Structures are given as C-alpha cells and as structure tokens.
Amino acid sequence: MDVWFEGHRLPADDDELARAIAESGNVVLVQRVDHPHLTGADVSTELLKSPITQFQDSALSLAPFPLPRSSPTPVFWPFFDTPSGVVATLPAVGLQIHGLPLLDHLQSALEQAGVQSAAALPRRVTSPEDMRKLVESLRHELQQKAPVAARVLASLDSQRITAPERRVLSALVRLYSGPDTYYLNFYGPPGSIRTIPFHQLLQSDPGSELDLSGKVVFVGESASALVTSATQTDSYPTVFTTSEGVDLSGTEIGATAFANLLTDRTLQLTSPLTSLVILLAFGGLAGCLTRLLPGVQATATAIGLGIGVVALAQWMFIRHSVLVPLAVPLLIQLPVAMFAGLLSRYRDIRKQMPIEVNPYARQQLFSGVCLTTDVKGYTHLAEHLTRDELHDLLNEYHEMLRGLVAARRGLVWGRGGDSALCVWRTSTPFWLARTLARWLGRQGQQEKAARLNACLAAIEIRDAIDRFNAAHPVAKRMPTRIGLDAGEIGLGAVAGELQAVGDPANTASRIEHVNKLFSTRLLASAAAVRGLDVLLVRPLGSFVLPGKSDPVEIAEIVGRRETVGAPDQQLCERFARGMELFDTRNWAGAASLFQQLAIDYPEDGPSGYFRDLSSRYATAVLAPPDGRPVIRIEAL
C-alpha cells in the first residue's frame, strides 16, 4: 500500500511487472492523496496521484486509502470525495473484486428485488474504468436505500450459492447501502493479522502453506519492533500503538477495514436517541438508589452500578461490536449522583434533626399530619418480659413501624417506649417553595397527597401489627391503637430535645386514646380524612376531648374503599343512618337501629356505645345535650 509506482525503473523490469499485473487480473494499485497548497492562498486541495500509465493500464482498479493522522485512527471511509468525484477506497474495491466471480448472482438478486437497471450492470470487469462504472452503478441503486437493500439481502436466500458466497454478496450489499463512515474494529496490536515477509513468500514452493490462492492480500510495509514510527513511511497511531513507538501500518489497517466489511464486524455506535435513553436511565437509577439508600449501601450500590455498566459495555463490544457510552456514566453521572444523593440525605437529616447541627435552631413551622401510636397492655408486657426480650421485641416493632412510615414519605419524630409520633408535611417550611406551589396551583394537591399518605400508612401499620402479633406468642403480642390529626405543626428544640409542637400532636394523642372508648384501633380527625374518597371512613360524631374546649369531629378509618369487604361496607351504611337519627335527636329511633347493629355485629364497639348512649338519652337517664349532640369526654 505504501508502494506508489510513481516513477519508471528499468524498462525491462517495468514491462515484466506490468505483464504480471495484467495476467493476474485482480490487482488494485494504490493512489496517493496529496494536499497541494494553492498559490497565493492559505488553502489546500486534495489531489490523487496515480502510478505510471503502464501500470494503470495493467491493473484491474485504482483506489486511494486516506486515513486520519491527527488522532488514534478510529475510522475509515469506503468512499472518498475528490475534486473529480466520489471514488471507492481500497477496502471497498478489494471487497468488490473479491465478489466479482459472484456478479451474476448479485445481478439476479437485484432484479428479484425490483432494481430496474440491474441488467445494465457491466458483465465483465477488466479495467479501472469498468470497475468505476460498476461501483457507481451499484452505489447509485443502493446508497441510503434501506428497503431496497433489505429486499436484495432477502433475495440472496433464494440464490443457489454457498454460505461463504452469500457472506461476500451480503457484505457488498451492506457496503453500497451503508453509511459513509465506519469505525475500525481492530484485531489487536501490530501483527495480529497474518503477515508474510517477502523473502519467505519468494522462497516457498507452489502448494505449500504459503499458497495465496483465493486469498485477499494487502502488499506493503509492515510494522515491526525494529521499525519505529520515526522510520515507518506508512504508519498511523491507534489504540494499539506500543510503548516502543510501533504504530499500526497502513497495510494492516487496510486489511483490518476489509475484514471488518467482509464479516460485518465494524464497530457500531449507539444512535443519539439510544445514547440519550441509556444516559437518562443510568443517571435516574443511580440518582434514585443513592438518594434512597443509606450512605454505605449507596456507595456500594454505585460501585456495583459502575461495574455493571463496564461489564455491559464489554459484552456489547465483544458480542455485537457495539460501543456503549461509558465515559459519561462513569466519570460524570456516577460521581454526581453519589454526591447529590448523599447531599440530599444529609439535607433530610439536617431538616429532621436540626438540634444535632445547631442546638439553637429556629423552630420550623409547617402544615402537616401527626400520627401517634400506643400499645395496649404495654405495662403488663414490660413487667413479664426480661430486659433483653423486651429490647429485642421493641426493636423489631419500631423498625417495622419506621419502615412503613418512611415508605409513605413520613418521618418518625419521637419514640417513648411503646409509643411513637410520626409526622407528614403537607406544606414546606420554606416561604418561597410555598409561594411557588400556591402560584402553580399545587398546594392543595400536595396537602391532600400528604394526608392520604399518612392515612394509608396508618392502615398499613394496623395490618402489619396483625401479622406481627400472629407471628409472636400471646405473651409478646403488641396490639396497637392509632390516632391522627392534621394542622399547623412546629418543629424545634424543647429543653434540649427535638419535639413536634402544636395542637395536632396533642389532638392525635387524645384521639388515639378514644380508641379505648370504642374498642377500635384506628381513629382520625375529620381534618385528616377530609376529601380522601379512596378511603372508607365511618364518622363517629363530635367530641370534646380531655383538656380541650373545642369539639373535634372523629371518624374511624376502615380501610381502602376498594379492599373493604361487603359486610363492613353495609355496617358503615347502616351506622351512618343511625348517626343521622342521633344527630337529629331521635333517641329512640337511634337506639333501635344501633341495637340491631349490635346484634348483627356483636364485636363492633361504636354500635354498642351509641346504643347505650341513645337509650340513656331516650329514657332520660342521662340528660341529652342542647343542640347538635356533642359528646364530652372527661377522662380516658
């Protein structure tokens, strides 16, 4: 390839070489690409320098093989633009000559695919001009025409040809219909493609293992540890350039390009859309995992993701010759995701525990939902368990509780033995964020979503406690009562400890205690469940709780409406009719209805409670309140 034949030698030698080239009928001579500068301007053009005319007339074709030298050579071009037109480069011409014996089959496949001009293709190729016309005709019919190329490839299956012949024809179709630029898929360092020195070839006998019949041979200078890039006349830097300065020769690069085209193993880049999807998916996954997991687990997960991406890229490269984006995920996205995730978790901890950072942190004010829990019979439980048994049981209990609350975007603010206080923010403590939410019309949505999360967490805690108790012996069971309320909450340091301050925390605790009155497990204020249509709630009336002066509407959260069974739905409907009679002061009617409910549902505490209360009002055993009935609870 670096043998240009641009000057004459001894006439007898030139005649003998020209005759040998003509007799072989399959020789391609390389054209050199010069870049002469135009006189009077700092502009250069590209000019093809061909061998002497005597050799041109003997060769089957002429072809250049330009390669970039400015950086490690990653690409080659099957077709090259010159001032005189587009010409095929050496690997493309070599592939076309390799497929000349199969030209009739290619022409037949083109005709079957509906290419009208297939009959006009040259029948014989004996000169560079014939080769140029053949290449131009095929490129004209197949260039950037994927449907036509697909039909031609399909029609090859009907041709009576061998698998190697079909591979050659398929490679030709892909060559003419493919892109203008290919990425080289190198086979290794210099010498990876079989290289035969001239002296060995000249000394070999016909029929020996060095017989080149049926082979495609690239002739030129080869890289060697004794020939560095300083003395190589046709060498190019690649990813396999050795530390001794040995580059890959142009000859071996040309053979690599030809082999890539023949075997369809050129490197493929993912499309811009695919690359964008990969980057977005990786960045989103890395960001979410590092945000949700604790620091050590997040770091280990990030390292695992990095290893996974490298393994995927290696597998895609080896099995499919596809280059997957690697630098951006590993060097940019992964570090940024780890930093952002850890910083976000730190900010959450900073918001939850400001006293740890600043003992004099200013109180945070926000709207929210408070959920309180208390274990029934905890005193008896603590009395009869050993210290270690109680410790392990409480640890398991609170870990389960914390996980359920965190899964619903809540925070556990405080624990006291068997009790816990959990909080959901329905508004941000930051004025700017609240203002933006109000302007965007999302404030109501955020508030409702937070209340729904709190109520769903309460339902899940109630159900999880059932499973918890079923898995433990009677002596270790922890039946739990739950209360919820919503309103304005303050979070700050009180006597050196972080506490949630405000009426909702106190009211939620009082509501939790009302469960004792009704033998229920999950009660909430009307403010906490207002507008949550996905829940089935049972209003229980208006109550003045101990220590409070204003009445609070209380309801039982039965469950998700879609999962509640028909008997419970019927109970709620019949109970609502009884409450209508109760609220309208129809004591006898209410007592009768609640009496029937107590018979049909003997374990329902609210039915029995209102049956007894209505009967007392009806018989004047207890003086009924004035106006709409409000039940005053003095102590629980």
Buried (B, 14 or more C-beta within 10 A) or exposed (E): BBEBBEEEEEEEEBEEBBEEBBEEEBBBBBBBBEEEEEEEEEEEEBBBEBBBEBBBEBBBBBBBBBBEEEEBBBBBBBBBEBEEEEBBBBBBBBBBBBBBEBBEBBBBBBBBBEBEEBEEBBEEBEBBEBBBBBBBBBBEBBBEBEEBBEBBBEBBEEBEBEEEBBBBBBBBBBBBBBEEEBBBBBBEBBBBBEBEEEEEEEEBEEEEEEEEEEEBEBBBBBBBEEBBBEEBEBBBBBEBBBEEBBBBBBBBBBBBBBBBBBEBBBBBEBEEEEBEEBBEEBBEBBBEBBBBBEEEEBBEBBEEBBEEBBEBBEEBBEEEBBBBBBEBBBEEBBEBBBEBBBEBBEEEEEBBEBBEEEEEBEEBBBBBBBBBBBBBEBEEBBEEBEEEBBEEBBEBBBEBBBEBBBEBEBBBBBBEEBBBBBBBBBBBBEEEEBEEBEEEEEBEEBBBBBBBBBBBBBBBBBEBBEEBBEEBEEEBBBBBBBBBBBBBBBBBBEEEEBBBBBBBBBBBBBBBBBBEBBEBBBBBBBBBBBEBEEBBBBBBBBBBBEEBEEBBBBBBBBBEEEEBEEEBEEBBEBBEEBBEBBBEBBBEBBBBBBBEBBEEBEEBBBBBBBBBBBBBBBEEEEEBEEEEBBBEBEEE
